[in-house]
Amino acid sequence: MSQLRIIRIHNELLGTYGDQGNAEVLAFRAKHLGIDSTIIDISYDQLIPRNGDIYLLGGAENAAQLLSLEAMKRDNALKDAISDGAVLLAVCAGFQIIGNTFWANEKKVDGLGLLDIETNAGQTERCVGDVVAHSSIFNLDLIGFENHAGRTVLGSSTKPFATVSSGYGNGDGKTDGAVQGNVIGTYMHGPILARTPALADLLIARATAQ
């Protein structure tokens, strides 16, 4: 690999709570590891390139989330990239977008189907506050911040990203996020890679192992 290509998708829409900073952390950690990298910002009116190594989705409110989803449904670029070995990290609204279905503006919406998850509308209070969790899949302690109403249920093809010791996570207070191959979803802002740089290193290792 001559250069690690970090694709930041719809930063103008999915940049809530500093999630855009995950790209900068990846570039910084790549440099530390002796790997050249470039961050490529893709606006919602642009097609997503298929030749990225790490793709990033962040958080957003409902209107921006739906705009982003509509744009990504133009083609199968993200699905094709993942099939070719690329890594995807999706946070909060981005996490919901890549699932099978989620709720927005009181309507059930079909997602991208990249993760076998369903996100239902929250019936009571929002899930807001700090999260402390441990990922047994990656053997990492994680911390972050969550602010969402959705309750996410994992299908048989996915595993929880982490076990929650403090916070709501997927809404059950037990697990956060989901993992399916090189696709990782989480509700943790922070940005999460700034608060857990070891996760950034892991994503880079996966992306450069192609």
N, C-alpha and C positions, 0 to 999 in steps of 0.2 A: 504494500500500500504506500503510494507516494505522499498522500495527504488524507487525513481524517476529515470527512465531510459531515459537518453537523448542520442538520436542516431544522431551522426553527420555524414552525408552521403558524402562520396567522398571528404573529406577535401583537399586531394592532387590535386583535380581538381577544386573544387568549393570554393576556399578560397580567391577570389579576394576582395580587399578592407577591409580585416579584418573580413569578415563575420564569420569566424571560432570562433571569440570571442563571438558570441551569445551563444554558449554552456557554456563558462566559466561564463557568466553573469547569465544564468539560474541556474547553480550550486551554485553560490554565493548567489543569491536571495533565492534559496531553503533552503540553510543553515540558512539564516537570518529568514526564516519562520519556522525553526525547522524541516525541511524535509531532510532526507538523500538522496543523489543523486549520480549517477555515469554517466560519459560521456563515451560513447562507439563509437569509431571511426570505420567506415566501409569503407574500401578501395573499389575501383571499381572492384577488382577481387574477392570480397567477396559477399555473399548473404546478403541481408538486413534482420535482425531479425524482426519477427512479434510481439514481445512482448515489444516493446518500448512504452514509454508514450508521449515523445515529439521528433519529427523528424525535422531535420534542413537541408536545402539546401541553398547554397550560390551562389555567382556570379562567372562567368568564361568567357573566350573568346570562340569563336565558336568551335574550335577543342576539347577543354576540355568539353564543354557543350554536344557535340554529343557523346563523349566517356561515359560520365556519363549517358546520356539517354539510350544508348545501354545496359549498364550494368543493369540499373533499369528495362529494359524490359524483363529480363530473367525470371521473375516471377511476381506474383501479391502481393508481400509481403507488399509493402507500402500501396496499396489500401486496403488490408485485415486489416492492423493495424488501418487505419483510420476508417474502418467500425466497428472495435471493440472499437472505442472511443478515439483513439490516436489523438494528435494534430500535425499539420504540419505547420511550418513556412518556406516559400520559398522566397528567395531574388533574384531579377534580373534574371540572367540566370536560376536559379532554379525555379523562378516564371513562366518563359516561358515554361520550360520543363514540368511542371505539367498541362499545358493547353492542348487544343485540337490540335492546330497546332502552329508552329512558323517558322521563316525563319532563316537559317544558311547557310553560304557559297553559297548564292544566290539560295537556294533550299528550298521549303516548306517541313517541317518535321512534322510527326505526333508525338504529345507529349503523355503524360501518361493519359490525360483525367480526371485528378482529380479535375480540375477547368474548368468551362464552359467559357473559354476565347479563343480568337484567337489573335495571335501576328503577325502583318504584318511588312514587312521590311520598315524602314524609308526612305523617299524619299529625304530628305534634310539633315539638320544638325543633329548631334548627340544631345541627351538630356544629357547635362552635367552641374553639379552645385549643389548647396545646395537646399534642399527641406524643405519647412515649410507646414505642413498640420494638419488637425484635423480629427480624426475618430469619427464620431457620433455614430457608432455601439458600440464602446468601451469607448466613452467619454474620449478620450485622445488627447492631443496635441503632435504632432510628429515632429521630425526634422531628417534629414538624408542627404545623398549625393547620386546623381544618375549619371550614365554614361552608356548610352545604346542608341541603334539606333532603337529598336523596338517600334512599336505603338500597344498597346494592347486594344482590344475591348471586352467588357464584354457581355456574353450571358444572357439569361433570368433567369438562375438559380443562378447567382451571384449578389453580391452587392459590390459597391466600398469600399475598405478598408478605404480610407480617401479622404477628399476634400482638394485640393491643393490651398494654398494662394500664394506660391512662388515656382517656379520650373515647370517642364514639367509633372511629374508623368507618367501616362500611355501614354503620348504623346499629350494629348489634353490640357494640362495646367489646367485641372479642377479636375481630380480625380487621385488617385494613388492606384494601387493594386486591389485586389479582395478578397472577403470572401465567402466561401460556407461551411456551417457547421463548422467543426473544422480545415478547411484548409484555411490558410491565405497566400496570396502572396503580395509582394510589390517590388518596385524598389529601396527602400531606404537602402543604406549601412549605415555604421556608426562605428562599427556595430549598427544596429538599437536598439537592446536591451540595449546596453551601454548608448545610448543617451536617451532612454525612458524606464527606469527600470520598470515603472508601467505596461508596456506591458509584460515584463517577468513575473511579478506576476500574470497577467491575464492568461497567457498561463499555468503557473503552477496550478492555480486554476482550469482551465478547465481539465487539465490532471489528477488531483487528485480527481476529482468529479465522476470518473467512478464507 
